[in-house]
């Protein structure tokens, strides 16, 4: 994804960096540590490997996610939050998660929360 050259504020830039269905979910999935591609894909219901790789590439370009490849057979690749921007965004994403939980509880949509083990009481 190409970053535009002109913005009206920093929030607009941040929105452009994380917009889309998957980026915040990928970042949130990495909040507890390193994961391989297959572990990430298992954690994120509904994402294809192609889409996951594309989104990870973009997140890496922005310095939100980093990748480490370990030599050997089979080759092992792990993804993790970037020390600076990636970890900074986690606090904001946690707040966004709480807003979503609050809305879902208010509207009786707790089945998904129960299925995922998300506490809401």
C-alpha positions as CSV (number, residue, x, y, z in Angstrom):
1,X,0.0,0.0,0.0
2,X,1.3,3.4,-0.9
3,X,1.2,6.2,1.6
4,X,-0.3,9.4,0.3
5,X,1.9,12.5,0.2
6,X,-0.5,14.9,1.8
7,X,-2.5,14.5,5.1
8,X,-4.5,16.9,7.2
9,X,-3.4,15.3,10.5
10,X,-1.4,12.4,12.0
11,X,-4.6,10.5,12.8
12,X,-5.4,10.4,9.1
13,X,-2.1,8.8,8.4
14,X,-2.5,6.3,11.2
15,X,-5.9,5.4,9.8
16,X,-4.5,4.8,6.4
17,X,-1.8,2.6,7.8
18,X,-4.1,0.3,9.8
19,X,-7.3,0.5,7.7
20,X,-8.9,-2.6,6.4
21,X,-10.5,-5.7,7.9
22,X,-7.4,-7.6,9.0
23,X,-4.6,-5.3,10.2
24,X,-5.8,-4.5,13.7
25,X,-6.8,-8.2,14.1
26,X,-3.3,-9.3,13.1
27,X,-1.6,-6.8,15.4
28,X,-3.9,-7.8,18.3
29,X,-3.1,-11.5,17.6
30,X,0.6,-10.7,18.0
31,X,0.2,-8.8,21.3
32,X,1.3,-11.8,23.4
33,X,4.4,-12.7,21.4
34,X,5.8,-14.2,18.3
35,X,3.8,-16.4,16.0
36,X,4.5,-18.4,12.9
37,X,2.4,-17.8,9.8
38,X,0.4,-21.0,10.4
39,X,-0.3,-20.1,14.0
40,X,-1.4,-16.6,13.0
41,X,-3.7,-18.1,10.3
42,X,-5.3,-20.5,12.9
43,X,-5.8,-17.6,15.3
44,X,-7.5,-15.4,12.8
45,X,-10.8,-17.0,11.6
46,X,-11.6,-16.4,8.0
47,X,-8.3,-15.0,6.7
48,X,-6.7,-16.7,3.7
49,X,-2.9,-17.3,3.6
50,X,-2.6,-14.9,0.6
51,X,-4.4,-12.1,2.5
52,X,-2.4,-12.7,5.7
53,X,0.9,-12.5,3.8
54,X,-0.2,-9.4,2.0
55,X,-1.3,-7.7,5.2
56,X,1.9,-8.8,7.1
57,X,4.0,-7.3,4.2
58,X,2.2,-4.0,4.6
59,X,2.5,-4.0,8.4
60,X,6.2,-4.7,8.0
61,X,6.6,-1.8,5.6
62,X,5.2,0.5,8.2
63,X,7.3,-0.8,11.0
64,X,4.4,-2.3,12.9
65,X,5.4,-5.9,12.5
66,X,8.8,-7.6,12.2
67,X,9.8,-11.0,10.8
68,X,12.5,-13.4,11.9
69,X,13.6,-16.3,9.7
70,X,15.5,-19.2,11.4
71,X,17.8,-21.2,9.1
72,X,17.4,-24.9,8.9
73,X,14.9,-27.4,7.6
74,X,12.1,-26.8,7.6
75,X,12.6,-23.0,7.4
76,X,10.9,-21.3,10.4
77,X,9.5,-17.8,10.2
78,X,8.0,-15.9,13.1
79,X,6.2,-12.6,13.1
80,X,6.2,-10.2,16.1
81,X,5.2,-6.6,17.0
82,X,7.7,-3.9,16.1
83,X,9.3,-2.4,19.2
84,X,8.2,1.1,18.4
85,X,4.9,1.6,16.5
86,X,3.6,-1.9,16.8
87,X,3.7,-2.0,20.5
88,X,2.4,1.6,20.7
89,X,-0.7,0.7,18.7
90,X,-1.7,-2.3,21.0
91,X,-3.0,0.0,23.7
92,X,-5.3,1.7,21.2
93,X,-6.4,-1.6,19.7
94,X,-7.3,-2.9,23.2
95,X,-9.5,0.1,23.7
96,X,-11.2,-0.5,20.3
97,X,-11.7,-4.1,21.4
98,X,-13.5,-2.9,24.6
99,X,-15.7,-0.6,22.6
100,X,-16.7,-3.6,20.4
101,X,-17.3,-5.8,23.4
102,X,-19.5,-3.1,25.0
103,X,-21.6,-2.7,21.9
104,X,-22.0,-6.5,21.5
105,X,-23.1,-6.9,25.1
106,X,-25.6,-4.0,24.8
107,X,-27.1,-5.6,21.7
108,X,-27.2,-9.2,22.9
109,X,-24.4,-10.4,20.7
110,X,-22.6,-12.3,23.3
111,X,-22.4,-15.7,21.6
112,X,-19.2,-14.7,19.7
113,X,-17.7,-13.4,22.9
114,X,-18.4,-16.6,24.7
115,X,-17.0,-18.7,21.8
116,X,-13.8,-16.7,21.9
117,X,-13.6,-16.7,25.7
118,X,-13.8,-12.9,25.9
119,X,-14.9,-11.8,29.4
120,X,-17.6,-9.1,29.4
121,X,-19.4,-9.2,32.7
